[in-house]
Amino acid sequence: NAKMTNITLNCFIIPTGSFSGISPRSASFEITILRSTDVAVLQTQIQNYINQLPSPFNDVDIFLRAYHPGPVKYRVMKEQSPISQYFNGDLPNVFHILVQEDR
């Protein structure tokens, strides 16, 4: 079942707002997670990554957008939705998750 498989998502922190000045090395990272997992769990894993960054980047509330090349560029990810709602099948080698400050 495709929903029960792991997915590796390339994540990118958009360097605006409180993330201005973040290094490119820190701004891009991968998360591997089950496709059936809710977005809230993904957001927690990403927040844990951010909490390990140096100050002032480590204490920023975030929201996530799912990015797809093509006509629909990105969609805000809802915490209660499964990741498989946003990603199914093979993924192109691009950033899949855009992380932004939640203001």
C-alpha positions, 0 to 999 in steps of 0.5 A: 500500500503506497500510503504505508511507505516512507517518503523522503521530503526535501525541505527548504526554509524560506530566508525571510522574516525571522529566518533572514540570514539563515545559511543555505546549508541550514535552510535545506534538509531532508525528512523521512516519514510515513506517507500516512502520517499526519502533517502535524507530525511532519511539522513537529519533526521540522520544528525539532530541526529548527529548534536545534539551529543557532539563535535567532533561528531556533525559536520561530513558529512555522507553517508548511507549504507543499510544493509541486512543479507545474500549474499548482505551485504550492499548497498550505498543508493542514495539520490534520491531513495525512501527508499522502494527501499532498504527495503520492507516486514518485517525487521529482528531485526538487524541494517538496516542503517550503517552511515559512515563519508563521506570523 
